[in-house]
């Protein structure tokens, strides 16, 4: 397993990016200013995009694992890598929908709920977003402090 920083042609990974954020115009808002990493394990299995929000504060803007590779530790490996890569990180944030599967994943990775942005998905996406049969409305922010 190898984690590689992608510095050019980030859109080559658009299919993976769209798994975690299904509207390309939203991805465009953070992709170029963010740092992208891909996890290669005999082929690309997962990716993430991270932005620096302030000194010591980073945000995971996008993290996705290929559907056939989920629940094999790739997402968790990427998160652990980020904490070793960003040695000045005091707080890692991540915003997600209010979905039990996603929230459970982040909680297992050591994140706790920080705050919510009401109506984020209904105000910012051009179509309803559903996960686990539930429409996502609010953005749930979680944080993990080091």
C-alpha positions in Angstrom: 0.0 0.0 0.0 1.4 3.4 -1.1 -0.1 6.9 -0.6 0.9 9.3 -3.3 0.5 13.1 -3.5 -1.2 14.2 -6.7 0.0 17.6 -7.9 -1.3 17.7 -11.5 -4.3 16.5 -13.4 -6.4 16.0 -10.3 -9.5 15.7 -12.5 -8.2 12.3 -13.6 -9.7 11.0 -10.4 -13.1 12.6 -10.9 -15.0 9.3 -10.7 -13.7 8.7 -7.2 -14.2 12.4 -6.2 -17.8 12.1 -7.3 -18.4 9.2 -5.0 -18.0 11.5 -2.0 -19.3 14.8 -3.6 -21.7 14.1 -6.4 -21.8 17.6 -7.9 -18.7 18.6 -9.9 -19.2 22.3 -9.5 -18.8 21.8 -5.7 -15.6 19.8 -6.2 -14.3 22.6 -8.3 -14.5 25.0 -5.3 -11.8 23.2 -3.4 -9.9 20.8 -5.7 -7.2 23.2 -6.9 -6.6 24.8 -3.5 -6.5 21.5 -1.8 -3.8 18.8 -1.6 -4.8 15.5 -3.1 -3.6 12.1 -2.1 -4.4 8.7 -3.6 -4.0 5.3 -2.0 -2.5 2.7 -4.4 -2.7 -0.9 -3.5 -2.2 -2.7 -6.8 -4.3 0.0 -8.3 -5.9 3.2 -7.0 -8.4 2.2 -4.2 -9.1 5.6 -2.5 -8.4 9.3 -2.6 -8.7 12.4 -0.4 -8.5 16.2 -0.8 -7.4 18.3 2.2 -7.4 22.1 2.5 -5.5 24.2 5.1 -8.1 26.4 6.8 -5.8 28.2 9.3 -2.6 27.6 11.2 -2.9 24.0 12.5 -6.4 23.5 11.1 -7.1 21.3 8.1 -10.3 20.1 6.5 -10.9 16.9 4.6 -13.0 18.1 1.7 -13.3 14.8 0.0 -12.5 11.3 0.9 -13.7 8.3 -1.1 -12.9 4.6 -1.5 -13.9 2.6 -4.6 -17.2 0.7 -3.7 -15.6 -2.7 -4.3 -12.8 -1.8 -1.9 -14.8 -0.3 1.0 -14.6 -1.7 4.5 -11.0 -2.9 4.0 -9.3 -0.1 5.9 -8.3 2.2 3.0 -10.2 5.2 4.2 -8.9 4.8 7.8 -5.3 4.4 6.4 -5.7 7.7 4.5 -6.9 9.5 7.6 -4.0 8.2 9.7 -1.6 9.2 6.9 -2.9 12.8 7.0 -2.1 13.1 10.7 1.5 12.0 10.1 1.8 14.1 6.9 0.5 17.4 8.5 2.8 17.5 11.5 1.5 20.9 12.5 -2.2 19.7 12.5 -3.9 20.5 15.8 -7.5 20.0 14.4 -8.7 18.0 11.4 -12.2 18.9 10.3 -14.6 17.0 8.0 -18.1 18.0 6.8 -20.5 15.3 5.8 -24.2 14.5 5.6 -26.2 13.2 8.5 -25.9 9.6 7.5 -25.3 6.8 10.1 -22.8 4.9 7.9 -20.7 8.0 7.3 -20.9 9.3 10.8 -20.0 5.9 12.2 -16.9 5.7 10.0 -15.6 9.1 11.2 -16.4 8.3 14.8 -14.4 5.0 14.5 -11.5 7.2 13.2 -11.6 9.3 16.3 -13.7 12.2 15.2 -16.4 13.9 17.3 -19.2 16.2 16.3 -18.2 19.8 16.2 -21.1 21.8 14.7 -23.7 21.8 11.9 -24.5 24.0 9.0 -28.3 24.0 8.5 -29.6 23.4 5.0 -26.2 23.1 3.5 -27.1 20.4 1.0 -30.5 21.9 0.1 -29.0 25.4 -0.3 -25.8 24.4 -2.2 -26.6 21.5 -4.5 -28.8 21.6 -7.6 -30.5 18.4 -6.8 -31.5 16.4 -3.6 -28.7 14.3 -2.2 -29.7 10.9 -0.7 -27.6 8.5 1.4 -29.0 5.3 2.9 -32.5 6.3 1.7 -32.4 9.6 3.6 -32.2 13.1 2.1 -29.2 15.0 3.3 -30.1 18.5 4.5 -27.6 19.7 7.1 -23.8 19.5 6.9 -22.5 17.8 10.0 -19.0 18.9 10.9 -16.8 16.6 12.9 -13.3 17.3 14.3 -10.4 15.3 15.5 -7.7 17.0 17.6 -4.2 15.7 17.9 
